[in-house]
Structures are given as C-alpha cells and as structure tokens.
Amino acid sequence: MAPLLAVCAGYFMVILDVTIINVAVPAVGRELGASLTGIQWITDGYTLVLAGFLMTGGALGDRLGSRRVFCAGVALFTVASAACAGAPSAPALVAARLVEGLGAALIVPGSLALLQEAYPEPAARSRAFGLWGSMAGIAASAGPLLGGLLVSTVGWRWVFLVNVPVGAACLVLTARFVAPSPRHPDRAVDWPAQAAVVAAVTLLTAALNEAGRRGWSDPAVLAGLGLAALAVAGFALRERLARTPALPLRLLRSPAMGGAAVVGLLFNFGFYGMVFTASLYFQHQRGFSALRTGLALFPAVAVTMFASVLSGRLTRRTGDRPLVVTGMLLGALGLAGWAAAGADPAYPLLVAPMTAAGFGTSFALTGSTATVMGAAPRAYAGAASALFNTTRQIGSATGVALGGSLLASSAHYGSGVRLAMAVGALAYLLAAGLAWRCVPAGAAPAAAP
C-alpha cells in the first residue's frame, strides 16, 4: 500500500492542478489583466506542455528508471508551483504553468509504470489502477471546492501553494517506500519523434485557442491546424523509419492500445471541456462567486472517486469492455441532457447531467487504463503510459480550447455552452462505439516481458 500512496500523491497534484484552476481563472484574469484568450492559455498552457512532453517523460523513464524520472518531475512541479504563486503578471504565470506542465509530464508516465512494477499480478494491478483512478477522482472533486474556498478567503495564489507540501511529502514517501526501477540504457530517446508530438499538440491547441478571437476561417488558425496535421504525419513517418522508435508501430497498431488511447482522448475532451465552460458560465452568466461555482460543479466531480473504485472492483467480474462502454454512454446522456435543457436552465436541471458525465468518465477510466497497460510489454510500460496520458491530455487541452472558442464566438454564453455540451456528447458517443470494437470483452491478458 505504501508504494501506491507514494505514487498517487504525485498524480494527485497533477490532476488537482487541472481542476483547481478553473474556478480561479476569473480572479486571476481580473488581478493580472488577462483577456479570455489569456485565461485559456493559463489553463491550457499547463495541459499543452503536459500532453506534448508525456512521450518524452515515458521514454526517459524507460531509459533512466521510472522512479528517478518520477522524483525529478515531482521536484520540478513543486518548484514551478511556488513560481506560479509568486507570478507578477499574466505572461509570468503562463511561463510558470508551462514549467509546471513539464514536471507533470515526468510524473504521470512514471506513476503508471511504477504501479505496473509494484503490482505485477493482474488482479492486484487492476485494484491499483482503480485506486490510481480514484485518486484522480479525489483530486478532481477537491479542485473546484478547494479552489473556490482559497480564492474566496486567502486569494488565488494559494491555489498553487497547496502543491508545495504535497510535493514534499510525495518525494519523502517515494524515496522511502518505492523500489528503484529497472533501466534500459540501450533505449535511446527518439528526439525527432518527441519534437513532432510537441509541435502537433502546441499547434493544435494554439489554433483552437485563437479561433474564438480570430474566427475559424482566419489564415493563422487554418495554418495552425494544417501544420498540426503535418506534425502528426511526421511523427508517424519517423516512427516507421526510426531504429529505436518511441513506441514500436506494432504496438501503435494494436486495437487494444490504440483504440483505448483514443477513447481516453474523447472522454477527457468531453469532461474537461464541460468543467471549463460550465465554470465560466456560472461565474460570467450567473454571477456566481468562485466558492459558489465550486459548489455548483461539485456534482460533476464528487462521484468520480466512487466510480473509479467501483469499476476497479467490477472489472474482475465483467471485464473492461462493458464498463468503458457504459461509462461513455452515461457521459453522452449527461451532456446531451444539458444541451437540451435550454439556454438558461434552472440549476437543479443541471445536477443530473453533470453527475452522469463525471460518473461515466471515471467509470471508464480504470478499464481503458488497464487495456492500454495490459497490451504493452513491460519494457515499454513508460511509453505505453505516456501514449495513453498524452492522448488524454490532448483531449483535455482541445476540450478547453474549443469550449472557450465557442463561448467567445457566441452572442450569448448560454447558447455557446449548449453547443459545447452537444459537441462533448458526440465525443462520448464516438468513444462508446470505439470501446465496443477495441476494448477486450474479458480481462486484458498480462503483457509479455
């Protein structure tokens, strides 16, 4: 249990910083004079770097040892959080958030790889992944409430300062209880492939962020989308030709690994896009305070811990496919319910849609995680974890960016939110269909060494 607690403490910080910032950004924008696009970059700069460098973090973990890279990420994340708290301007805060995202990119692949090493038996590993997912639920649940409480009392800078004691505790626990990881020094880091991933994520997120301000037909936006597509093609070509690819093509072509990774992208797109747009809607359209916004969002995140633990227990009986498909259908039903509720519905009508989306997303997380990690050889555990979490963070970044752009380009916040929720519901439906085809019906077999 001690290794699990140590690893999950680091992952807790990463997820907390995804959700805690949502209720704080209006206060940050007012104090630092940031525009809506600037607010998007404060939120998305973190997830952008996290998504872009996850593959690098996974490759470094496989080469240098997951524990060493994990600890380096925790240390960097903690220092960057302190810098965020002391940022004197919006550009300085964005820069510190970028560094924070780099630390998170070293933490996340190592967290799953360390659990893979500590719990090699499939049943124990499923339980560990369930608890890992529940830790994400706890962080997601605590984020809006804790953020609202801190902003309303001691100020938004404490949103980042809370990471400092958690990071210190994580380093102590990891050094004491987590065994050193095996190294594969012959595995060179494929820097051209890593650069292609960073370019693709950066260009895609930048284009979506700017679309709300410039318009979808603006040449800069279209150029960004086109260059992002070229970067993806360049990554695929490099992986085909590289002597030591970041992730072998035979693994990328695996229906279980590739399909579950895309499912992760789609459900993060739907869930985090919903949280971001709902947060802005509650504060700008309805005039809620930061604390009241956190309370309003609580139904969406309160069920995530319970759903992750429940799915971890059920997967040994049902296999992963029914749980992932069910979760995605619940998410689709929830966001479609919000879209159908009208431009300015009464708050009680939004409780069930938010609850369904939060429960469905976390219910599917354990099964999709186990599917990806079960399809990967142990020597590529870090790379497989990086692939899964890269696609998830790309989903988060694009969900936030697209949601913000839809709000900025709509004449009324309510209509923009409804459109964003409808797009999120479609993403959940696509994820359900993909999971039915790609996620194994039974428990995933143990990966080859």
C-alpha positions as CSV (number, residue, x, y, z in Angstrom):
1,M,0.0,0.0,0.0
2,A,2.9,2.4,0.7
3,P,4.2,2.4,-2.9
4,L,0.6,3.1,-4.1
5,L,0.2,6.1,-1.7
6,A,3.6,7.5,-2.7
7,V,2.8,7.3,-6.4
8,C,-0.7,8.5,-6.1
9,A,0.4,11.6,-4.1
10,G,2.3,12.8,-7.2
11,Y,-0.6,12.0,-9.5
12,F,-2.9,13.8,-7.1
13,M,-1.0,17.1,-7.7
14,V,-1.2,16.7,-11.4
15,I,-5.0,16.3,-11.6
16,L,-5.6,18.8,-8.8
17,D,-4.0,21.5,-11.0
18,V,-6.2,20.6,-13.9
19,T,-9.5,21.3,-12.0
20,I,-8.5,23.7,-9.2
21,I,-7.6,26.4,-11.7
22,N,-11.0,26.5,-13.4
23,V,-12.7,28.5,-10.6
24,A,-9.6,30.7,-10.0
25,V,-9.1,32.0,-13.6
26,P,-11.7,34.8,-13.4
27,A,-10.0,36.2,-10.3
28,V,-6.6,35.7,-11.9
29,G,-7.8,37.5,-15.0
30,R,-9.1,40.4,-13.0
31,E,-5.9,40.9,-10.9
32,L,-3.4,40.3,-13.7
33,G,-5.5,41.9,-16.5
34,A,-5.7,38.8,-18.7
35,S,-8.1,38.5,-21.6
36,L,-10.3,35.5,-22.3
37,T,-7.6,34.2,-24.6
38,G,-5.0,34.8,-21.9
39,I,-7.2,32.9,-19.4
40,Q,-7.4,30.0,-21.9
41,W,-3.5,30.0,-22.0
42,I,-3.3,30.0,-18.2
43,T,-5.5,26.9,-18.2
44,D,-4.2,25.3,-21.4
45,G,-0.5,26.1,-21.2
46,Y,-0.2,23.5,-18.4
47,T,-2.1,20.8,-20.2
48,L,-0.4,21.7,-23.5
49,V,3.1,21.0,-22.2
50,L,1.9,18.0,-20.2
51,A,0.4,16.5,-23.3
52,G,3.4,17.4,-25.5
53,F,6.1,16.0,-23.3
54,L,4.4,12.9,-21.9
55,M,6.1,10.8,-24.5
56,T,9.4,12.3,-23.6
57,G,8.7,11.5,-19.9
58,G,7.8,8.0,-20.7
59,A,10.9,7.4,-22.8
60,L,13.2,8.9,-20.2
61,G,11.5,6.7,-17.5
62,D,12.1,3.5,-19.6
63,R,15.8,4.6,-20.2
64,L,16.8,6.1,-16.8
65,G,14.4,4.3,-14.5
66,S,10.8,5.3,-13.7
67,R,11.5,6.2,-10.1
68,R,14.3,8.6,-10.9
69,V,12.3,10.4,-13.5
70,F,9.2,10.5,-11.3
71,C,11.1,12.1,-8.5
72,A,12.6,14.7,-10.8
73,G,9.2,15.5,-12.1
74,V,7.8,16.0,-8.6
75,A,10.7,18.3,-7.6
76,L,10.2,20.4,-10.8
77,F,6.5,20.5,-10.4
78,T,6.8,21.7,-6.7
79,V,9.2,24.5,-7.6
80,A,7.1,25.6,-10.5
81,S,4.0,25.7,-8.4
82,A,5.8,28.1,-6.0
83,A,6.7,30.3,-9.0
84,C,3.1,30.3,-10.2
85,A,2.1,31.6,-6.7
86,G,4.5,34.4,-7.0
87,A,3.8,35.4,-10.6
88,P,3.6,39.2,-11.0
89,S,1.9,39.2,-14.4
90,A,-0.2,37.0,-16.7
91,P,2.8,36.2,-19.0
92,A,4.9,35.2,-16.0
93,L,2.1,33.0,-14.8
94,V,1.8,31.3,-18.2
95,A,5.5,30.7,-18.2
96,A,5.5,29.1,-14.8
97,R,2.5,27.0,-15.8
98,L,4.5,25.7,-18.8
99,V,7.3,24.6,-16.4
100,E,4.7,23.0,-14.1
101,G,3.3,21.1,-17.1
102,L,6.8,19.8,-17.8
103,G,7.1,18.5,-14.3
104,A,3.7,16.8,-14.6
105,A,4.8,15.2,-17.9
106,L,7.6,13.4,-16.0
107,I,5.3,12.4,-13.1
108,V,2.4,10.8,-15.0
109,P,4.1,8.1,-17.1
110,G,6.2,7.2,-14.1
111,S,3.2,6.8,-11.9
112,L,1.6,4.1,-14.0
113,A,4.9,2.4,-14.8
114,L,5.8,2.2,-11.0
115,L,2.4,0.7,-10.3
116,Q,3.0,-1.8,-13.1
117,E,6.3,-2.8,-11.4
118,A,5.0,-2.9,-7.9
119,Y,1.8,-4.9,-8.7
120,P,2.7,-7.4,-11.5
121,E,-0.3,-9.8,-10.7
122,P,-3.3,-8.8,-12.9
123,A,-5.9,-8.7,-10.2
124,A,-3.7,-6.7,-7.9
125,R,-2.8,-4.4,-10.8
126,S,-6.4,-3.8,-11.6
127,R,-7.1,-2.8,-8.0
128,A,-4.1,-0.5,-8.0
129,F,-5.2,1.1,-11.2
130,G,-8.7,1.5,-9.7
131,L,-7.2,3.3,-6.7
132,W,-5.0,5.4,-9.0
133,G,-8.1,6.4,-10.8
134,S,-9.9,7.1,-7.6
135,M,-7.0,9.4,-6.6
136,A,-7.8,11.4,-9.8
137,G,-11.4,11.5,-8.6
138,I,-10.4,12.8,-5.2
139,A,-8.2,15.5,-6.8
140,A,-10.9,16.4,-9.3
141,S,-13.5,16.6,-6.6
142,A,-11.3,18.7,-4.3
143,G,-10.2,21.0,-7.0
144,P,-13.2,23.2,-7.6
145,L,-14.2,23.3,-3.9
146,L,-10.7,23.9,-2.7
147,G,-10.0,26.5,-5.4
148,G,-13.2,28.3,-4.6
149,L,-12.5,28.3,-0.9
150,L,-9.0,29.5,-1.3
151,V,-9.9,32.3,-3.8
152,S,-12.7,33.5,-1.6
153,T,-10.5,33.6,1.6
154,V,-6.8,33.9,1.1
155,G,-6.5,34.6,-2.6
156,W,-5.9,32.7,-5.9
157,R,-2.1,32.4,-5.3
158,W,-2.8,29.7,-2.6
159,V,-4.3,27.6,-5.4
160,F,-0.7,26.9,-6.4
161,L,1.0,27.0,-2.9
162,V,-1.0,23.9,-1.8
163,N,1.1,21.8,-4.1
164,V,4.3,22.6,-2.1
165,P,3.6,20.4,1.0
166,V,2.1,17.7,-1.2
167,G,5.2,17.6,-3.4
168,A,7.5,17.4,-0.4
169,A,5.5,14.5,1.1
170,C,5.5,12.7,-2.2
171,L,9.3,12.9,-2.5
172,V,9.8,11.5,1.0
173,L,7.3,8.7,0.5
174,T,8.8,7.7,-2.9
175,A,12.4,7.7,-1.6
176,R,11.4,5.5,1.4
177,F,8.9,3.1,0.0
178,V,9.2,2.7,-3.8
179,A,11.9,0.4,-5.1
180,P,14.4,1.5,-7.7
181,S,13.2,0.9,-11.2
182,P,15.0,-1.2,-13.9
183,R,16.8,0.9,-16.5
184,H,17.2,0.3,-20.3
185,P,20.2,2.4,-21.2
186,D,20.2,0.9,-24.7
187,R,16.8,2.6,-25.4
188,A,17.8,6.0,-26.9
189,V,15.3,8.8,-26.7
190,D,13.8,9.5,-30.2
191,W,14.1,13.2,-30.1
192,P,12.7,13.9,-33.6
193,A,9.5,12.0,-32.7
194,Q,9.3,13.8,-29.4
195,A,9.6,17.2,-31.2
196,A,6.9,16.2,-33.6
197,V,4.5,15.4,-30.7
198,V,5.3,18.7,-29.1
199,A,4.7,20.6,-32.3
200,A,1.4,18.8,-33.0
201,V,0.0,19.5,-29.6
202,T,1.2,23.1,-29.5
203,L,-0.1,24.0,-32.9
204,L,-3.5,22.3,-32.4
205,T,-4.1,23.9,-29.1
206,A,-2.9,27.3,-30.3
207,A,-5.2,27.2,-33.3
208,L,-8.2,26.3,-31.2
209,N,-7.4,28.9,-28.6
210,E,-7.1,31.6,-31.2
211,A,-10.2,30.6,-33.2
212,G,-12.5,32.3,-30.7
213,R,-10.7,35.6,-31.1
214,R,-9.7,35.5,-34.8
215,G,-12.5,33.3,-36.2
216,W,-12.4,29.8,-37.6
217,S,-11.6,31.0,-41.2
218,D,-8.7,33.1,-40.1
219,P,-5.5,32.2,-42.1
220,A,-3.4,31.8,-38.9
221,V,-6.0,29.4,-37.4
222,L,-6.2,27.3,-40.6
223,A,-2.4,27.3,-40.9
224,G,-2.1,26.1,-37.3
225,L,-4.5,23.2,-37.9
226,G,-2.7,22.3,-41.2
227,L,0.7,22.3,-39.6
228,A,-0.6,20.2,-36.7
229,A,-1.7,17.6,-39.2
230,L,1.7,17.7,-40.8
231,A,3.4,17.2,-37.4
232,V,1.2,14.1,-36.8
233,A,2.2,12.8,-40.2
234,G,5.8,13.5,-39.5
235,F,5.6,11.6,-36.2
236,A,4.1,8.6,-37.9
237,L,6.8,8.6,-40.6
238,R,9.6,8.9,-38.1
239,E,8.2,6.0,-36.1
240,R,8.2,3.9,-39.2
241,L,11.8,4.7,-40.1
242,A,13.4,5.1,-36.6
243,R,15.9,2.4,-35.4
244,T,14.7,2.9,-31.8
245,P,11.1,4.3,-32.1
246,A,9.4,5.9,-29.1
247,L,6.7,3.3,-29.4
248,P,7.0,0.4,-31.9
249,L,4.5,0.5,-34.7
250,R,3.3,-3.0,-33.9
251,L,2.1,-1.6,-30.5
252,L,0.6,1.5,-32.0
253,R,-1.3,-0.7,-34.4
254,S,-2.7,-2.8,-31.6
255,P,-6.5,-2.3,-31.5
256,A,-6.5,-2.5,-27.7
257,M,-3.7,0.0,-27.1
258,G,-4.5,2.5,-29.9
259,G,-8.3,2.2,-29.5
260,A,-8.3,2.7,-25.7
261,A,-5.9,5.6,-26.1
262,V,-8.4,7.4,-28.5
263,V,-11.2,6.6,-26.0
264,G,-9.2,8.4,-23.4
265,L,-8.8,11.4,-25.6
266,L,-12.5,11.6,-26.3
267,F,-13.7,11.3,-22.7
268,N,-11.2,13.8,-21.5
269,F,-12.3,16.1,-24.3
270,G,-15.9,15.8,-23.1
271,F,-15.4,16.0,-19.4
272,Y,-12.8,18.8,-19.0
273,G,-14.4,20.8,-21.8
274,M,-17.6,20.6,-19.7
275,V,-15.9,21.7,-16.5
276,F,-14.2,24.7,-18.1
277,T,-17.2,26.0,-20.0
278,A,-19.5,25.4,-17.0
279,S,-17.1,27.3,-14.7
280,L,-17.1,30.3,-16.9
281,Y,-20.9,30.1,-17.5
282,F,-21.6,30.0,-13.8
283,Q,-19.4,33.0,-13.0
284,H,-19.9,35.2,-16.0
285,Q,-23.5,34.4,-16.9
286,R,-25.0,33.7,-13.5
287,G,-22.7,35.9,-11.4
288,F,-21.6,33.1,-9.0
289,S,-18.6,33.6,-6.7
290,A,-15.6,31.3,-7.0
291,L,-16.7,29.3,-4.0
292,R,-20.3,29.0,-5.2
293,T,-19.0,27.9,-8.6
294,G,-17.0,25.2,-6.9
295,L,-20.2,24.0,-5.1
296,A,-22.1,24.2,-8.4
297,L,-19.6,22.0,-10.1
298,F,-19.4,19.5,-7.2
299,P,-22.0,17.0,-8.6
300,A,-19.7,16.6,-11.7
301,V,-16.7,15.6,-9.7
302,A,-18.0,14.2,-6.4
303,V,-18.9,10.9,-8.0
304,T,-15.6,10.3,-9.7
305,M,-13.8,8.7,-6.7
306,F,-16.7,6.3,-6.2
307,A,-17.0,5.4,-9.9
308,S,-13.3,4.6,-10.1
309,V,-13.3,2.3,-7.1
310,L,-16.5,0.6,-8.3
311,S,-15.1,0.0,-11.8
312,G,-11.9,-1.4,-10.3
313,R,-13.9,-4.0,-8.4
314,L,-16.3,-4.8,-11.1
315,T,-13.8,-5.3,-13.9
316,R,-12.7,-8.7,-12.4
317,R,-16.2,-10.0,-13.0
318,T,-17.3,-8.3,-16.2
319,G,-14.1,-7.4,-18.0
320,D,-13.3,-4.0,-19.2
321,R,-15.5,-3.5,-22.3
322,P,-18.9,-3.3,-20.6
323,L,-17.6,-0.8,-18.0
324,V,-16.0,1.5,-20.6
325,V,-19.0,1.4,-23.0
326,T,-21.5,2.0,-20.1
327,G,-19.4,4.9,-18.8
328,M,-19.3,6.6,-22.2
329,L,-23.0,6.2,-22.8
330,L,-23.7,7.8,-19.4
331,G,-21.4,10.7,-20.3
332,A,-23.1,11.2,-23.6
333,L,-26.5,11.2,-21.9
334,G,-25.4,13.7,-19.4
335,L,-24.0,16.3,-21.8
336,A,-26.9,15.8,-24.2
337,G,-29.2,16.5,-21.3
338,W,-27.5,19.8,-20.6
339,A,-27.7,20.8,-24.2
340,A,-31.4,20.0,-24.3
341,A,-32.2,21.9,-21.1
342,G,-32.3,25.3,-22.7
343,A,-30.2,28.4,-22.9
344,D,-30.5,29.4,-19.2
345,P,-31.9,26.4,-17.3
346,A,-32.6,26.3,-13.6
347,Y,-29.6,24.9,-11.8
348,P,-31.4,21.7,-10.4
349,L,-31.9,20.6,-14.1
350,L,-28.1,20.6,-14.5
351,V,-27.3,18.4,-11.5
352,A,-28.1,15.0,-13.2
353,P,-26.3,15.8,-16.4
354,M,-23.1,16.9,-14.6
355,T,-23.3,13.8,-12.3
356,A,-23.8,11.5,-15.3
357,A,-20.8,12.9,-17.1
358,G,-18.5,12.8,-14.1
359,F,-19.5,9.2,-13.1
360,G,-19.3,7.9,-16.7
361,T,-15.9,9.3,-17.3
362,S,-14.3,7.9,-14.1
363,F,-16.2,4.6,-14.6
364,A,-14.5,4.2,-17.9
365,L,-11.0,5.3,-16.8
366,T,-10.0,2.1,-15.0
367,G,-10.9,-0.2,-17.8
368,S,-9.3,1.9,-20.5
369,T,-6.1,2.3,-18.4
370,A,-5.9,-1.5,-17.8
371,T,-6.5,-2.1,-21.5
372,V,-3.6,0.1,-22.6
373,M,-1.1,-1.1,-19.9
374,G,-2.1,-4.8,-20.4
375,A,-1.3,-4.6,-24.1
376,A,2.2,-3.2,-23.5
377,P,5.4,-5.2,-22.8
378,R,7.0,-4.3,-19.5
379,A,10.0,-2.8,-21.2
380,Y,7.6,-0.3,-22.8
381,A,5.4,0.4,-19.7
382,G,6.5,4.0,-19.5
383,A,6.0,4.6,-23.2
384,A,2.5,3.0,-23.1
385,S,1.5,5.1,-20.1
386,A,2.8,8.2,-21.9
387,L,0.8,7.3,-25.0
388,F,-2.4,6.9,-23.0
389,N,-1.9,10.0,-21.0
390,T,-0.8,12.1,-24.0
391,T,-4.0,11.4,-25.8
392,R,-6.0,12.1,-22.6
393,Q,-4.3,15.5,-22.1
394,I,-4.7,16.3,-25.8
395,G,-8.4,15.7,-25.2
396,S,-8.4,18.0,-22.1
397,A,-6.5,20.8,-23.9
398,T,-8.6,20.7,-27.0
399,G,-11.8,20.4,-25.0
400,V,-10.9,23.6,-23.0
401,A,-9.7,25.4,-26.1
402,L,-12.7,24.5,-28.2
403,G,-15.1,25.3,-25.3
404,G,-13.5,28.7,-24.8
405,S,-13.6,29.5,-28.5
406,L,-17.3,28.5,-28.7
407,L,-18.1,30.8,-25.8
408,A,-16.1,33.7,-27.3
409,S,-17.7,33.4,-30.7
410,S,-21.3,33.1,-29.4
411,A,-23.5,36.1,-28.9
412,H,-24.8,34.6,-25.6
413,Y,-23.0,32.5,-23.1
414,G,-25.9,30.1,-22.8
415,S,-26.0,29.2,-26.5
416,G,-22.2,28.8,-26.5
417,V,-22.4,26.4,-23.5
418,R,-25.2,24.4,-25.2
419,L,-23.2,24.0,-28.3
420,A,-20.1,23.0,-26.3
421,M,-22.1,20.3,-24.4
422,A,-23.6,18.9,-27.7
423,V,-20.1,18.5,-29.1
424,G,-19.0,16.8,-25.9
425,A,-21.9,14.4,-26.0
426,L,-20.9,13.5,-29.6
427,A,-17.4,12.8,-28.4
428,Y,-18.7,10.4,-25.7
429,L,-20.8,8.6,-28.2
430,L,-17.9,8.1,-30.5
431,A,-15.9,6.8,-27.6
432,A,-18.6,4.3,-26.7
433,G,-18.6,2.9,-30.3
434,L,-14.8,2.7,-30.4
435,A,-14.6,1.0,-27.0
436,W,-17.1,-1.6,-28.2
437,R,-14.8,-2.5,-31.0
438,C,-11.4,-2.1,-29.4
439,V,-11.6,-2.9,-25.6
440,P,-11.3,-6.6,-24.9
441,A,-14.5,-8.2,-23.6
442,G,-12.7,-10.0,-20.8
443,A,-9.8,-9.0,-18.6
444,A,-6.7,-7.9,-20.5
445,P,-4.1,-10.6,-20.7
446,A,-0.8,-10.0,-18.9
447,A,1.8,-8.3,-21.2
448,A,4.8,-10.2,-22.4
449,P,8.0,-9.2,-20.6
